[in-house]
């Protein structure tokens, strides 16, 4: 393809993930495409950032998905300013590929409003990722669950999500409840007829601030990447899932701007590992069941105790001791709070939170930190070199307890979930191999695949 805008030297993409597991999905796409990528687990200092200035992609894993709009107003302006300062031509606010969001929490519309104060031009919205079973047609998002495709408002997990249930598959309509910014659409039928540029211009002329772009297949994925790269501002702010990175890489390759690159060759089997999970997704439940039938030791952490900090601390000690005993017996501890949304422990947890009067966000933060404390104890006391954290909201708090500074991807495990190498100033943690898994990702054999990658 002649006349394509060339790739400049230095960083190409600076991104902020609104949850930890989603951030690693964006890193995976770029790293395994051959672009050196670093993911910080907190906004880096200027000195730390300078050490990685030669990387082609620089990301920051965040927690905005589990925070209210007031938190976003307080924290996101500084985040966007730092991302802009990196100098990349694309700045990406990375959201979940199932678009987890609501007016009161994880408000993507509010993030767009804040971004418009700093960045000029239209805002592309690319949520689809066909490789992960996410497809958008005429503005409506569809997602696979256990190999079956569902419109998002009929998806067995997302339609009944405990925090951000999806009652509307049309992303423009869903965003309309979160922002007054007008949302336009470049649909796949127009893209396939070669009318994407004309339709985009029309939508912008009509006043669209955000323009949702359909992606169904490799052709529309490449076209979405072209629109971002060739029709954007400088820098171009983008909303979307790791589909943004997929689209850009697809366009760059089609335009001859970068060569094709194969993924990492993989890694060896772990002699022992530990896993913690705060996810109540049915997908995670199936993964827990599969793992426990194949040598993992099931250990339940009583989530109800998170309403009392002293009791929770004692529970962390109890569970950590059980984990050490499992490792001593040659088993891999898998610590979890529940096995899916129908587990009676979920209702009991909610009842305990209501009775305590403690804000649910506070309790969830404590719970994530507690799982992190368990994992931290097992890694350090048992000398483990591989670990898993399951649950998007859990991962941010749990990973912070380990003292991890940043991550780089070393091997693919499952779409959207790479095995990563942890970077830390602490020798006990530096080099730890870790996978951060969201509730909606991974095959039933995920935990066993982390232990013994194919």
C-alpha positions in Angstrom: 0.0 0.0 0.0 1.7 3.2 -1.1 1.4 6.6 0.5 0.8 5.3 4.0 1.8 7.5 6.9 5.2 6.1 8.0 6.0 4.9 11.6 8.0 7.5 13.4 10.9 6.5 15.7 10.3 6.2 19.5 7.0 5.2 21.1 4.1 4.5 18.8 1.4 3.9 21.4 0.9 5.2 25.0 -2.0 3.5 26.8 -3.8 3.4 30.1 -5.8 0.3 31.0 -8.9 0.9 33.1 -8.2 -2.4 34.8 -5.0 -4.5 35.2 -6.0 -7.6 33.2 -7.1 -5.6 30.3 -3.9 -3.7 30.3 -1.9 -6.9 29.9 -4.1 -7.8 26.9 -3.1 -4.7 25.1 0.6 -5.4 26.0 0.3 -8.9 24.6 -0.9 -7.7 21.2 2.0 -5.3 20.8 4.7 -7.4 22.3 3.9 -10.5 20.2 3.7 -8.3 17.1 7.4 -7.6 17.6 7.0 -4.2 19.3 9.0 -3.8 22.6 6.4 -3.0 25.2 6.5 -2.2 28.9 3.5 -2.1 31.2 3.8 -0.1 34.5 1.5 -1.1 37.3 1.4 2.5 38.5 2.1 5.9 36.9 5.9 5.8 36.6 8.3 8.5 37.9 10.0 10.5 35.2 13.3 8.8 36.0 11.7 5.3 35.7 9.9 6.3 32.4 13.2 7.6 31.0 14.8 4.1 31.3 12.2 2.7 28.9 12.0 5.7 26.5 13.3 3.6 23.6 10.3 1.1 23.9 7.8 1.2 21.1 4.8 1.0 23.4 4.4 2.2 27.0 1.4 1.4 29.1 0.1 2.1 32.6 -2.3 -0.4 34.3 -5.1 1.4 36.2 -8.2 0.9 38.2 -10.7 3.3 36.6 -13.1 0.5 35.7 -13.9 0.0 39.3 -14.0 3.8 40.2 -16.8 6.4 40.2 -16.8 9.5 37.9 -15.6 11.7 40.8 -12.4 9.5 41.0 -11.9 9.9 37.3 -12.2 13.7 37.5 -9.5 13.7 40.2 -7.0 11.2 38.7 -7.4 10.9 34.9 -6.3 14.5 33.9 -2.8 13.7 35.3 -2.8 10.3 33.6 -3.7 11.8 30.2 -1.1 14.5 30.6 1.6 11.9 31.3 0.6 9.8 28.4 0.6 12.8 26.1 4.1 13.7 27.4 5.4 10.3 26.1 5.2 11.7 22.6 3.5 8.7 21.0 1.2 9.5 18.0 -1.6 7.3 19.5 -2.9 7.6 23.1 -5.2 4.8 24.0 -7.7 4.6 26.9 -8.0 0.8 27.1 -11.4 -0.6 28.2 -12.7 -4.2 28.5 -13.8 -5.9 25.3 -17.2 -6.5 26.9 -17.4 -2.7 27.5 -17.9 -3.1 31.3 -19.1 0.4 32.4 -22.0 2.2 33.9 -22.9 5.8 34.8 -21.9 5.3 38.4 -18.7 3.2 38.0 -16.2 2.7 35.2 -17.9 5.5 33.2 -16.2 5.4 29.8 -18.2 8.5 28.7 -16.7 10.5 31.5 -13.2 9.4 30.5 -13.9 10.6 27.0 -15.1 14.0 28.3 -11.9 14.4 30.4 -9.8 13.4 27.4 -11.4 16.0 25.1 -10.0 18.7 27.4 -6.5 17.6 26.5 -6.7 16.0 23.1 -8.1 17.5 19.8 -10.1 15.8 17.1 -12.6 13.0 16.9 -12.3 10.0 19.2 -12.4 6.5 17.5 -14.1 3.8 19.5 -12.9 0.3 18.6 -14.1 -2.4 21.0 -14.2 -5.6 18.8 -11.5 -8.1 18.9 -12.4 -11.1 16.7 -9.5 -13.1 18.0 -11.2 -13.0 21.4 -14.7 -13.6 20.1 -15.8 -10.0 20.2 -17.6 -8.6 17.1 -19.4 -5.4 16.4 -22.1 -5.0 13.7 -24.1 -1.8 13.1 -22.9 -0.5 16.5 -24.0 -3.6 18.4 -21.4 -5.7 20.3 -21.5 -9.5 20.4 -19.3 -11.8 22.5 -18.6 -15.5 22.7 -19.2 -17.4 25.9 -18.1 -21.1 25.9 -17.9 -21.0 22.1 -21.4 -19.6 21.6 -22.0 -16.0 20.4 -24.4 -13.7 22.1 -25.6 -10.1 21.7 -24.0 -8.4 24.7 -27.3 -7.7 26.4 -28.1 -11.4 26.2 -24.6 -12.6 27.2 -24.9 -15.0 30.2 -22.3 -13.2 32.2 -22.5 -9.6 31.0 -26.3 -9.3 31.1 -26.2 -10.3 34.8 -22.9 -8.7 35.8 -23.0 -7.8 39.5 -21.5 -4.3 39.0 -22.0 -3.3 35.4 -24.8 -5.3 33.8 -25.2 -4.8 30.1 -28.8 -4.1 29.2 -28.0 -2.5 25.9 -25.8 -4.0 23.1 -25.7 -0.8 21.0 -22.6 0.9 22.4 -23.7 4.3 21.2 -26.9 4.0 23.3 -25.0 2.5 26.2 -22.6 5.5 26.2 -25.5 7.9 25.9 -26.3 7.1 29.6 -22.8 8.1 30.5 -22.1 11.3 28.5 -23.7 14.0 26.5 -21.0 13.7 23.8 -22.6 12.6 20.5 -21.6 9.1 19.3 -21.5 8.4 15.6 -20.9 5.1 13.7 -18.9 3.8 10.8 -20.6 0.6 10.0 -19.1 -2.5 8.4 -21.3 -2.4 5.3 -20.0 1.1 4.5 -16.4 0.0 5.2 -16.7 -2.9 2.8 -18.1 -0.6 0.1 -15.1 1.7 0.5 -17.2 4.5 2.1 -15.5 4.6 5.5 -13.8 7.9 5.0 -16.9 9.6 3.6 -19.1 8.3 6.4 -16.5 9.3 9.0 -16.5 12.9 7.6 -20.3 13.0 7.7 -20.5 11.8 11.3 -17.9 14.4 12.4 -19.8 17.2 10.4 -23.0 16.1 12.2 -21.3 16.8 15.5 -20.1 13.3 16.6 -17.3 13.6 19.2 -16.9 9.8 19.5 -17.2 7.6 16.4 -17.8 3.8 17.0 -16.2 1.6 14.3 -17.5 -1.8 13.4 -15.1 -4.7 13.3 -16.2 -8.2 12.2 -13.3 -9.7 10.2 -9.7 -9.1 9.1 -10.8 -6.7 6.4 -12.7 -4.4 8.8 -10.0 -4.7 11.4 -7.4 -3.4 9.0 -9.8 -0.6 7.9 -10.4 0.4 11.5 -6.6 0.6 12.0 -6.3 2.8 8.9 -8.9 5.2 10.1 -7.2 5.7 13.4 -3.7 6.0 11.9 -4.5 8.0 8.7 -7.5 10.1 9.7 -6.5 11.0 13.3 -5.1 14.1 15.0 -1.6 14.3 16.5 -1.7 12.8 19.0 -4.8 10.7 18.4 -6.8 9.8 21.5 -8.6 6.4 21.1 -11.2 4.5 23.2 -11.4 0.8 23.0 -10.3 -2.7 23.8 -7.0 -4.4 22.8 -8.8 -4.4 19.4 -7.3 -0.9 19.0 -3.8 -2.4 19.0 -4.9 -5.3 16.8 -6.3 -2.9 14.3 -3.2 -0.7 14.2 -0.9 -3.7 13.8 -3.1 -5.1 11.0 -3.0 -1.8 9.1 0.7 -1.3 9.6 1.4 -4.8 8.3 -0.9 -4.4 5.3 0.7 -1.1 4.5 4.2 -2.6 4.6 5.2 -0.4 7.6 6.2 -3.4 9.8 7.0 -7.0 9.1 4.9 -9.9 10.3 6.2 -11.3 13.6 5.6 -14.7 15.3 4.7 -15.0 18.9 7.1 -16.2 21.6 8.1 -19.8 21.5 6.7 -20.3 24.9 8.2 -21.4 28.2 8.8 -24.5 30.4 6.5 -26.2 32.8 6.4 -24.7 36.3 7.4 -27.1 39.1 5.0 -25.4 41.4 2.7 -22.3 41.2 0.1 -20.6 43.2 -3.1 -18.9 42.0 -5.6 -16.6 43.6 -9.1 -15.6 42.2 -11.6 -13.0 43.2 -13.7 -13.6 40.0 -17.2 -14.9 40.3 -17.6 -15.4 36.5 -19.0 -18.7 35.3 -16.0 -18.9 33.0 -13.6 -18.7 35.9 -15.8 -21.2 37.8 -15.3 -23.7 35.0 -11.6 -23.1 35.1 -11.4 -23.6 38.9 -13.3 -26.9 38.5 -11.0 -28.1 35.8 -7.8 -27.2 37.7 -8.9 -28.8 41.0 -9.6 -32.0 39.1 -6.0 -31.9 37.9 -3.8 -31.4 40.9 -4.6 -28.0 42.2 -5.5 -27.7 45.8 -8.9 -25.8 46.3 -8.7 -23.3 49.2 -11.6 -21.0 49.9 -11.0 -17.5 51.4 -14.1 -16.4 53.3 -15.0 -13.1 51.6 -17.5 -12.2 54.3 -14.6 -11.5 56.7 -13.6 -8.6 54.5 -16.1 -6.4 56.4 -13.8 -6.7 59.5 -10.2 -5.9 58.9 -8.9 -7.9 62.0 -10.9 -11.0 61.0 -9.7 -10.7 57.4 -6.1 -10.5 58.6 -6.6 -13.7 60.5 -8.2 -15.3 57.4 -5.2 -14.4 55.3 -2.9 -16.2 57.8 -5.1 -19.3 57.8 -5.3 -19.5 54.1 -1.6 -18.8 53.6 -0.9 -21.7 56.0 -3.1 -24.0 54.0 -1.3 -22.9 50.8 2.1 -23.7 52.3 0.8 -27.2 53.4 -0.5 -27.9 49.9 2.9 -26.9 48.3 4.7 -29.2 50.8 2.5 -32.0 49.6 3.3 -31.4 46.0 0.0 -29.6 45.1 -0.6 -26.2 43.5 -2.8 -24.0 45.8 -5.7 -22.3 44.1 -7.3 -19.7 46.5 -10.7 -18.4 45.6 -13.7 -16.6 47.1 -16.5 -18.3 45.1 -17.1 -20.6 42.2 -19.4 -18.5 39.9 -22.3 -16.2 40.4 -24.6 -19.0 41.7 -22.3 -20.0 44.5 -24.1 -19.3 47.8 -21.0 -17.6 49.0 -21.7 -14.7 46.7 -25.1 -14.0 48.3 -23.6 -14.5 51.7 -20.9 -12.0 50.9 -23.4 -9.4 49.8 -25.5 -9.9 52.9 -22.5 -9.4 55.1 -21.5 -6.2 53.3 -25.1 -4.8 53.6 -25.2 -5.7 57.3 -21.9 -4.0 58.0 -22.7 -0.7 56.3 -19.3 -0.6 54.8 -19.1 0.7 51.2 -18.8 -2.2 48.7 -15.8 -0.5 47.0 -14.0 -0.5 50.3 -14.7 -4.2 50.9 -13.7 -5.2 47.4 -10.4 -3.3 47.8 -9.7 -5.2 51.1 -10.6 -8.5 49.5 -8.2 -7.9 46.5 -5.5 -6.9 48.9 -6.1 -9.9 51.0 -5.7 -12.3 48.0 -2.5 -10.4 47.1 -1.2 -10.9 50.7 -1.8 -14.6 50.4 0.0 -14.8 47.1 2.8 -12.7 48.3 3.3 -14.9 51.3 3.3 -18.1 49.2 5.7 -16.7 46.6 8.2 -15.5 49.2 8.0 -18.3 51.7 7.9 -21.1 49.2 10.3 -19.7 46.6 7.7 -19.8 43.8 8.6 -18.4 40.4 5.2 -18.6 38.7 1.8 -17.3 39.8 -1.7 -16.4 38.6 -4.2 -13.7 39.6 -7.7 -14.1 38.3 -10.3 -11.3 38.3 -9.9 -7.8 36.7 -10.8 -5.9 39.9 -8.8 -8.3 42.0 -5.6 -8.0 40.0 -4.9 -4.4 40.6 -4.9 -4.7 44.4 -3.4 -8.2 44.5 -0.5 -7.3 42.2 0.3 -4.1 44.2 0.9 -6.3 47.3 3.6 -8.2 45.6 5.8 -5.1 45.0 5.7 -5.5 41.2 6.9 -2.4 39.3 6.2 -3.3 35.7 5.5 -6.2 33.4 6.8 -7.5 30.0 5.1 -10.2 28.0 7.1 -13.4 27.5 4.7 -16.0 26.2 1.1 -16.3 24.9 -1.2 -18.4 27.0 -4.7 -17.5 25.9 -6.1 -14.7 23.8 -5.8 -11.5 25.9 -3.8 -13.2 28.7 0.0 -13.5 28.2 2.4 -15.0 30.7 4.4 -12.0 31.9 7.8 -11.3 33.6 7.5 -9.1 36.7 10.0 -6.3 37.2 10.8 -5.2 40.8 13.5 -3.8 42.9 12.9 -6.8 45.2 15.0 -9.8 44.2 12.3 -12.2 45.6 9.8 -10.8 43.1 12.0 -9.6 40.2 11.6 -12.1 37.3 8.5 -13.8 38.7 6.4 -15.2 35.9 2.8 -14.1 36.4 -0.5 -14.2 34.5 -3.3 -11.7 35.1 -6.6 -13.0 34.0 -10.0 -11.3 33.7 -13.2 -13.1 34.6 -14.3 -13.4 31.0 -11.1 -14.7 29.5 -9.4 -18.1 29.1 -10.4 -21.6 28.1 -11.5 -24.1 30.8 -7.9 -25.4 31.1 -6.5 -22.0 31.8 -4.9 -22.6 35.2 -3.4 -25.9 34.1 -2.1 -24.2 30.9 -0.2 -21.6 33.0 1.4 -24.5 34.9 2.3 -26.4 31.7 2.2 -24.1 28.7 1.9 -25.8 25.4 
